[in-house]
């Protein structure tokens, strides 16, 4: 009888540990699913941006000008200093 109680106690403890582990895995699954959804959304946005960049030459030129400082051959670029010491 004592052996049966010991086995039953061990089984109960093991079952409790397994339930906790399952709950932990479910939480991790939810977190990973959310991360996957976010990455899919980011990928979709990047694909749209890339398609816009490929198909719209004016957008491509604007982006090259704004982000990379590209200037057309007949264009002159003026850069002004924002240094506060020059304002005095």
Secondary structure, 3 states (H helix, E strand, C coil): CHHHHHHHHHHHHHHHHHHHHHHHHHHHHHHHHHHHHHHHHHHHHHHHHHHHHHHCHHHHHHHHHHHHCCCCCCCCCCCCCCCHHHHC
